[in-house]
């Protein structure tokens, strides 16, 4: 097969599967992974795809500066495999006796399937849904940050919640945002950004959960600058360019493997 025919076939795979893996393409075409990577590099330079850590994905549409928040019924679904992979790896960092903050994003909710059950630790959250899910776990001390209840969200981020966060000290603060770029973690609202910033300031270690679709996106309000992030966990869909950029700014980036919900205990609330 000629190189152009091979690259056209890769584009067709991207259109149907929305992702290609370099090692799978190498096996399919009987080529070395380096040869496939050269193909993907050429195609990226031609504006045909976006290279990732393990292969390539279609070019992303232009990011929106601001998106409306998803309703809880959508945000707290089963999660895509790459999101579950990040959630699973994040949960593995919890050690015996730790006090951790887990927010109310969908990828935080995904951590519930993978939280350890064999060690004692403390979880603080500002999410009603997460609090309800973990409050009956026998080895988990659970605390819910207070604040004003809103019909549009079960996450508490107002002034009361902000002040309460300042009274805690966390071993790990698990944070995320609508956008994660070289300028930092950002979100749609100033109050949400201020709350996340307070979590990072109260945390001995800040771990950023960064699915590839959030990378390179900048939203309205910056919450946490990159120098405050101790570890960034992303997935194999992250572009090599984005990873290099973060690492050049001294951010420790690790890549999670995809995971399916069935790989962890299912602790979703009824």
N, C-alpha and C positions, 0 to 999 in steps of 0.2 A: 504494500500500500504506500502510495506517495505521501510525502509530508502534508501537502495541502488536503488530500483526501482524509488523512488521519485527523487533522485539525477540524475539518468540517464535521467529522463523526463526533468529535469531542463536543462541539457546539450543539449537535443534536441531542447528545446525552444530557448536557446542561439544561436544555429546554424541557426535557421530560423528567429528569431526576432532580434538578435544581442544585446539583452538586456532583463533582467528580473527585475521585481519590487517586493520587498519583500512582501508588503501588498497584492498584487494581488496573489502571490503564497500562502500566508497564507489563503486567502479566497478560493482559488481553492482546496487546500488540507484539509481545515478545521482544520488548526493548528494555533498556536499563531505565531506572528511575530518573537518572540524570538527563537522559534523552527526553523523557516526558516533561520534566521540569523546564527544559529549554523550549519545548513546544508551548508550554503554558506561559512562559515569560514572553515569547514572541507574540502570543495571542493577547496578553495583557497590554503590551506596548501598542498593539493595533486597536486597543479599546474594545476587545471582544469579550473579555471576562475579567474577573478579579482573582488573582492568586491568593491562596490561603496557606495555612501552615502545612496541611496535608494534601492539597490538591487545588481546586478552584471552585468558585461559585459564580452565578451570573452577576453582571454589574448591578449594584444596588441603585434603586431610584434615589433622586435627590432627597436628603433628609429634611423633614419639616422642623422648623424652629420650635414649634409648640404643638403637642398632641393632646387631645382630651384624654383624661384618665379612663382606663377600662373599668367597666362595672365588675364587682367582686366575682360574679358568676363566670365571667370570662377570664379575669386575672388568675383565679384560683382553679384552673383546670389541671389536667394531668401533666402538662408541660411537654415541650418538644424534647427529643432525645439529647440534643446538645445542651439545652437548658438544664435538664436533669443531670447531665454529666457534671456541669459546674456545681449544681446544688449538692450532689453526692460528694465531690471532692472537698467542697467547703465544709460540709458536716464532719469530714474525717479529721479536721484540725482541732476539734473540740476535745480537750483532755479532762481527766478527772479533776474535779474541784473548780473548774473554770466558771467564770461569770461572763456570759456572752449576750450581745444584743442582736436580735433578729428582727428586721423590719417587716413591712407589710407588702412588699412587692411580690409578684407572682413567683419569681425565682427564689425568694425567701421562703414562700409557702412550699415550694418544691423540696426544701431542705428537710421538711418534716418526715418524709419517707425514709430518710437516711440518718436521722439523729441517733446517736448511740443510746442503747437501753441498758448497758451493763455497767455504767459508771454514774456516780452522782455529779451533777453540775447545775448551774443556775441559768435560766433564760429570762431576759427582760425583753419585752416587745411592746410596740405601740399599736398592734393589730388585734382587733377583737377576734377575728377568725383564727389567728395563730394561738392566741391565749386560750380560746375554747378548745382547740385541738390538743394542747399540751398540758392542760391543768390537771388531768388525771393520771399523768405518767408518774409512777411511784418513785423514780429516782431523780426527777427533775423538780427543782424549786422554780416556780413560775411567778413572774411579776408583770402586771399590766400597767403601763404608763397611762395616767389619766388625762382628761381633756374634754373638749366639747364634742359631742356626737353630731355627725353630719349624715344626712340621708344619702349623699352621693358617694360616701366612702366609709370604710370601717377603720381607717388609719387615723390616729390622733396626732396632730402636728401643730396644735395651736400654742399660745403662750404658756398655758399651764403645763402641757406636755414638754415644752422646751425647758421650762424651769425644773421640772422633775428629773430630766435627763442629767442636768448638772449636779444632781445629788448622788449619782452612781459612778462607779469605776469599773470598767469592763476589761477583761483579759483580751477579748476579741470583739470588735464591732464589725458585723457583716453589713456592708453598705452596697448600694447600687444606685443607678440613676437612669433617666431617660436618654442621657447622652454621656459618653466617656471619650474624651479627646485629650490632646496635648495640653489644653488649657485646664483640664481637670474634669471632675464629675459634675454634671449639671442636671437640673430638673426644671419642670414647667413653672413652679411657683416659688417666690422668695421665702415663704414660710416653710415649704418642704425642704428647700436648700438649707435654711438656717437650722432646721431640726437635724438633718443629716450631718451638718458641720458640728453640731453639738455632740452627736454620737461619736464622731471621729476624735474630737478633743477629749472625750471621756474614756477613750479606748487605749490600752497599752499597745495593741496591734490592730490596725485597720485592714480588713480584707475586702477588696472590691470584687463583686461578682459581675463579670463583664461579657455577656453574650455578644457574638460577633456583630449582630445587627445594631448594637448600640455604639460600636466603635467608630470614631470619626464624626459623631453627631454632637453638636453643641446646642443646648437648649437655653432657655431664657435666663436662668439663675444658676450661677456656679456655687456648688456646695462644698466640695473638698478639692484642694489643689493636689496635684500628683505627688508632691513631696511628702504629703501626709499619709500616703497609701503604702502599707508595708508589703502587701502582696496583691497581685491582680490575677484572678483566675478567669481565663477565657476558654474558647473551644476551637476545634480544628477548622472552623469556618473563618477564623480571624485572618485577615490579610497579613502576609509577611511584612509589608510596608508598615502597617500599624504596630505590629509587634516590635519591629526594629526601632520605630519612633519612641515607643514607651521605654524600651530598654536603654535607648540613648539618653533618656531622662532619669536613668537610675531606678526605674521601676522593675521590681522582680516579677516577671510574667511566667505563669505556668499554664500548660494546655491540658484541659480535661478531655477524656474520652467520652463519647456518647454513652448515655445510659438510658434505660427504659424504666418506667415506674415500677415494674414487677421485680426489678433487681433490689429494691429496698422494701422494708416493711411498710404496708399501707396504713398510714395513721390519719387519713383525711377524716374530717368530722362529717357527721351525717347531714 
